[in-house]
Amino acid sequence: MRATRRAVLPLLVLPAMVAARPSAALQLATVPDTVEGVPYALLTGNRTVVHFAPGDSLLAVRVQQLLESEAPLPGLPSSVPRGVSVVVAHSTSAFDALTGGSVPEWRAAVSIPDRNLMVLPSHEGRSLVDAEGRRVLRHEWAHLGLHQYLGALMVPRWFDEGYAQWASGGWDASEAWRLRILLAVGRTPPLDSLSLDWPRDEASAGAAYLLAASAVAYLLQASGDRGLALFLDRWRQGRSFERALRRTFGVTSGQFEEDWRGDVRKRYGWLFVFSHSAVFWLVLALVMLGMMRLRRARNREHLARLRAGEIPDRPEWWVEDVDAGGPEEVPPGVDRPGEEK
């Protein structure tokens, strides 16, 4: 098992979530015949070759059917991606071995553009091919298609992830209220900082995906697929993201980011945020909690005032001298009660 791991890791270094640099010429991934001592069979299709362990044959067939029938990616020729190697890893440890152990636990799939490779964990079972699983497959398919079309060009991280989210239907405008809050509290980093330090924890990564997808959606809201195809073609031909952006959309990347942030604040204002049911009930709960605490503080203050005005159980003017201890002294000339003269 250890020898297999050493043989695999040099081939599969970083997942596609790290915006890898693909080779100029299309290369097929070198996938070992066995992984951790388990022999892998393969299915060859028109655009994919699926590698799988014997127990995952039905899942492998379904995955290949879905990928082979994928609709063309927006802005890209219908011929890409092609020649994709898909590995259905038979176990969690096999998935880690094939991806170098660099993938967060919450990832359901990963693509590696520089090897034209997609790795899927078989323990996800049917969830790989349900509605959400198909969206994840298309997300990784979009990564491979974008990098295959652009060849050796480096792709900005925010555009890479934003395009994959947008192309797979992962951008949900109804969730933009989260982005508005992130902008308000200063939790959104600059777009050009979303590079190799993509967040590993699921919550932070979710915010980064939301940020990237909304930026791409804003970029394409007026031009749609036609503008995207023109932009990608100019980028590919001129080999410059910045020049293609200026020629197609008339802005620099800095101007675009400023316009995008302003659009988010305008389009998803606080009225939009508070109209969201989750935010509404959260704010209502916080208001109720604040009112309860204020009421308790007032009750404590009122009770303290009442206690301060209460008569003590044994007031000082009720206490007789005998309570101090010792016999009571009687002034001269005054008889004690009951004393005979």
Backbone hydrogen bonds, N-H to C=O, Kabsch-Sander energy under -0.5 kcal/mol:
donor,donor_aa,acceptor,acceptor_aa,energy
5,R,1,M,-2.0
6,R,2,R,-1.9
7,A,3,A,-1.8
8,V,4,T,-1.7
9,L,5,R,-2.3
11,L,8,V,-1.5
12,L,8,V,-1.5
13,V,11,L,-0.7
16,A,111,S,-4.0
18,V,15,P,-1.8
19,A,16,A,-1.8
31,V,29,A,-0.9
35,V,38,V,-2.2
38,V,35,V,-1.8
40,Y,33,D,-3.4
41,A,52,F,-2.9
43,L,50,V,-2.3
45,G,43,L,-0.5
45,G,48,T,-3.3
49,V,84,V,-2.4
50,V,43,L,-2.6
51,H,49,V,-0.5
51,H,86,V,-3.5
52,F,41,A,-2.2
53,A,88,V,-0.6
56,D,53,A,-2.3
57,S,54,P,-1.1
60,A,56,D,-2.5
61,V,57,S,-2.3
62,R,58,L,-2.1
63,V,59,L,-2.5
64,Q,60,A,-2.3
65,Q,61,V,-2.2
66,L,62,R,-2.2
67,L,63,V,-2.4
68,E,64,Q,-2.7
69,S,65,Q,-1.3
70,E,67,L,-1.3
76,L,73,L,-1.8
80,V,77,P,-1.5
84,V,47,R,-2.7
85,S,116,N,-2.3
86,V,49,V,-2.9
86,V,84,V,-0.5
87,V,118,M,-2.8
88,V,51,H,-2.9
88,V,86,V,-0.5
89,A,87,V,-1.0
89,A,120,L,-2.9
95,F,91,S,-2.3
96,D,92,T,-2.4
97,A,93,S,-2.2
98,L,94,A,-2.4
99,T,95,F,-1.5
100,G,96,D,-0.7
100,G,97,A,-0.5
101,G,96,D,-1.7
102,S,99,T,-0.9
107,R,104,P,-1.5
110,V,119,V,-1.9
112,I,117,L,-3.4
115,R,112,I,-1.9
116,N,113,P,-1.1
117,L,112,I,-1.7
118,M,85,S,-2.5
119,V,110,V,-3.1
120,L,87,V,-3.1
122,S,89,A,-3.0
122,S,120,L,-0.6
124,E,121,P,-1.4
125,G,122,S,-2.1
127,S,124,E,-1.7
128,L,125,G,-1.8
129,V,126,R,-1.7
130,D,126,R,-0.6
134,R,130,D,-2.7
135,R,131,A,-1.4
136,V,132,E,-2.1
137,L,133,G,-2.4
138,R,134,R,-2.2
139,H,135,R,-2.1
140,E,136,V,-2.2
141,W,137,L,-2.5
142,A,138,R,-2.5
143,H,139,H,-1.6
144,L,140,E,-2.0
145,G,141,W,-2.5
146,L,142,A,-2.7
147,H,143,H,-2.2
148,Q,144,L,-2.4
149,Y,145,G,-2.2
150,L,146,L,-2.1
151,G,147,H,-1.1
153,L,150,L,-1.4
160,D,156,P,-2.5
161,E,157,R,-2.5
162,G,158,W,-1.9
163,Y,159,F,-2.8
164,A,160,D,-1.8
165,Q,161,E,-2.3
166,W,162,G,-2.6
167,A,163,Y,-3.2
168,S,164,A,-1.4
169,G,166,W,-1.0
170,G,165,Q,-2.9
171,W,165,Q,-0.8
172,D,170,G,-0.7
173,A,171,W,-0.6
175,E,172,D,-2.1
176,A,173,A,-1.8
178,R,175,E,-1.6
179,L,175,E,-0.6
180,R,176,A,-2.1
181,I,177,W,-1.9
182,L,178,R,-2.3
183,L,179,L,-2.4
184,A,180,R,-1.9
185,V,181,I,-2.1
186,G,183,L,-0.9
187,R,182,L,-3.1
188,T,182,L,-0.6
193,S,190,P,-1.7
194,L,191,L,-1.6
195,S,193,S,-2.1
198,W,195,S,-0.7
205,A,201,D,-2.4
206,G,202,E,-2.4
207,A,203,A,-1.7
208,A,204,S,-1.9
209,Y,205,A,-2.7
210,L,206,G,-2.2
211,L,207,A,-2.3
212,A,208,A,-2.6
213,A,209,Y,-2.9
214,S,210,L,-2.2
215,A,211,L,-1.7
216,V,212,A,-2.0
217,A,213,A,-2.4
218,Y,214,S,-2.2
219,L,215,A,-2.2
220,L,216,V,-1.8
221,Q,218,Y,-0.8
224,G,220,L,-2.3
226,R,223,S,-0.6
227,G,223,S,-1.1
228,L,224,G,-2.1
229,A,225,D,-2.8
230,L,226,R,-2.1
231,F,227,G,-2.5
232,L,228,L,-2.9
233,D,229,A,-2.2
234,R,230,L,-2.4
235,W,231,F,-2.4
236,R,232,L,-2.6
237,Q,233,D,-2.7
238,G,234,R,-2.9
239,R,235,W,-1.8
244,A,240,S,-1.9
245,L,241,F,-2.1
246,R,242,E,-2.1
247,R,243,R,-2.7
248,T,244,A,-2.1
249,F,245,L,-2.5
250,G,245,L,-0.5
250,G,246,R,-1.3
251,V,245,L,-0.8
256,F,252,T,-2.7
257,E,253,S,-2.2
258,E,254,G,-1.9
259,D,255,Q,-2.6
260,W,256,F,-2.8
261,R,257,E,-2.5
262,G,258,E,-2.0
263,D,259,D,-2.3
264,V,260,W,-2.3
265,R,261,R,-2.1
266,K,262,G,-2.0
267,R,263,D,-3.5
268,Y,264,V,-2.5
269,G,266,K,-0.6
269,G,267,R,-0.5
273,V,269,G,-2.0
274,F,270,W,-2.9
275,S,271,L,-1.3
276,H,272,F,-0.6
276,H,273,V,-1.3
280,F,276,H,-2.9
281,W,277,S,-2.7
282,L,278,A,-1.9
283,V,279,V,-3.1
284,L,280,F,-2.7
285,A,281,W,-2.4
286,L,282,L,-2.3
287,V,283,V,-2.5
288,M,284,L,-2.6
289,L,285,A,-2.4
290,G,286,L,-2.4
291,M,287,V,-2.4
292,M,288,M,-2.4
293,R,289,L,-2.2
294,L,290,G,-2.3
295,R,291,M,-2.5
296,R,292,M,-2.5
297,A,293,R,-2.2
298,R,294,L,-2.2
299,N,295,R,-2.5
300,R,296,R,-2.5
301,E,297,A,-2.1
302,H,298,R,-2.5
303,L,299,N,-2.6
304,A,300,R,-2.1
305,R,301,E,-1.8
306,L,302,H,-2.1
307,R,303,L,-2.4
308,A,304,A,-1.7
309,G,305,R,-1.2
310,E,306,L,-0.5
310,E,307,R,-0.8
318,W,315,P,-1.6
319,V,315,P,-0.7
319,V,316,E,-0.9
323,D,320,E,-1.2
324,A,321,D,-1.9
325,G,322,V,-1.8
334,V,331,P,-1.6
335,D,333,G,-0.6
339,E,336,R,-2.0
